[in-house]
Amino acid sequence: VIASCYDGDTCTTTTGERVRLGCIDTPELVGMRAEPVPAKAARDFLRNLVVGKKVRIRRITEDRYARTVAELFVGERNVQREMVAAGHAEVYQRYAHQCPWTEVE
């Protein structure tokens, strides 16, 4: 179950696992590359999709911040795919090979 989402591509489960959504990139909330308006829209869209819901996590790897890099599914719905389709995320080409659905897009 997802407890919260910090931004458009990072969530935390109710067990405390930090999950970085693999294969996508969303606007940054803070920092030099910050785009607060689209970043908040992406975060809010993601929160509506997953917070408080039981998700299936397809773990891919761990990143340098010790987050689990994974795909999230709500039922049969691929969360990353929905983020891209809604215009809140882009396929992260550098890591696209980790997610089979990116080859179809």
Secondary structure per residue as TSV (DSSP state, phi and psi in degrees):
chain	resnum	aa	ss	phi	psi
A	1	V	-	360.0	133.4
A	2	I	E	-84.8	126.3
A	3	A	E	-87.9	-41.1
A	4	S	E	-159.9	163.8
A	5	C	E	-130.8	123.7
A	6	Y	E	-73.0	-44.1
A	7	D	E	-145.7	-158.9
A	8	G	T	-78.0	-7.1
A	9	D	T	-140.5	19.4
A	10	T	E	-138.5	123.1
A	11	C	E	-129.4	165.4
A	12	T	E	-126.9	135.7
A	13	T	E	-83.7	169.1
A	14	T	T	-67.5	-15.9
A	15	T	T	-91.2	-0.7
A	16	G	-	94.7	1.1
A	17	E	-	-72.7	126.8
A	18	R	E	-91.0	127.3
A	19	V	E	-119.7	124.4
A	20	R	E	-98.6	121.4
A	21	L	E	-66.5	118.0
A	22	G	T	-73.6	155.0
A	23	C	T	72.1	1.4
A	24	I	E	-129.5	161.3
A	25	D	E	-133.8	136.8
A	26	T	-	-123.7	161.9
A	27	P	-	-58.5	148.2
A	28	E	B	-83.6	141.6
A	29	L	S	-78.1	-40.3
A	30	V	S	-134.7	167.0
A	31	G	S	103.6	-175.2
A	32	M	T	-65.2	-31.2
A	33	R	T	-98.5	19.9
A	34	A	B	-62.8	136.6
A	35	E	-	-133.1	79.0
A	36	P	H	-56.6	-39.8
A	37	V	H	-66.6	-55.5
A	38	P	H	-67.9	-27.5
A	39	A	H	-65.9	-43.1
A	40	K	H	-67.5	-37.0
A	41	A	H	-63.2	-42.7
A	42	A	H	-64.4	-44.7
A	43	R	H	-60.9	-45.5
A	44	D	H	-66.9	-37.9
A	45	F	H	-62.4	-45.6
A	46	L	H	-63.0	-44.2
A	47	R	H	-57.5	-43.2
A	48	N	H	-62.2	-33.5
A	49	L	H	-73.4	-38.5
A	50	V	H	-124.2	-27.3
A	51	V	B	-63.3	129.1
A	52	G	T	81.9	1.7
A	53	K	S	-108.7	150.7
A	54	K	-	-78.3	125.5
A	55	V	-	-119.7	156.1
A	56	R	E	-98.2	133.5
A	57	I	E	-112.5	118.9
A	58	R	E	-98.8	99.1
A	59	R	E	-72.3	134.4
A	60	I	E	-108.0	-51.0
A	61	T	E	-166.4	-168.5
A	62	E	E	-124.0	140.9
A	63	D	-	-94.6	-179.5
A	64	R	T	-67.2	-12.5
A	65	Y	T	-98.7	13.9
A	66	A	S	65.5	24.2
A	67	R	-	-91.2	148.9
A	68	T	E	-75.8	125.9
A	69	V	E	-92.8	124.3
A	70	A	E	-156.4	165.9
A	71	E	E	-99.0	142.5
A	72	L	E	-111.7	142.4
A	73	F	E	-131.1	133.4
A	74	V	E	-110.0	107.0
A	75	G	T	63.7	-126.4
A	76	E	T	-94.5	-2.4
A	77	R	E	-81.0	126.6
A	78	N	E	-84.2	115.9
A	79	V	H	-62.0	-44.1
A	80	Q	H	-61.1	-44.1
A	81	R	H	-58.4	-41.3
A	82	E	H	-66.2	-38.3
A	83	M	H	-62.1	-44.1
A	84	V	H	-66.8	-46.7
A	85	A	H	-60.2	-33.9
A	86	A	T	-83.1	-4.1
A	87	G	T	83.5	12.9
A	88	H	S	-95.6	-5.6
A	89	A	-	-149.8	160.6
A	90	E	E	-120.1	152.8
A	91	V	E	-65.9	129.4
A	92	Y	-	-85.9	95.7
A	93	Q	G	-55.2	-35.6
A	94	R	G	-59.1	-30.4
A	95	Y	G	-117.5	7.8
A	96	A	G	-57.4	-31.6
A	97	H	G	-61.1	-16.0
A	98	Q	G	-79.4	-13.5
A	99	C	-	-126.1	113.1
A	100	P	G	-55.5	-33.6
A	101	W	G	-64.3	-23.7
A	102	T	G	-67.6	-22.8
A	103	E	G	-72.5	-19.6
A	104	V	T	-87.4	-30.6
A	105	E	-	-64.2	360.0
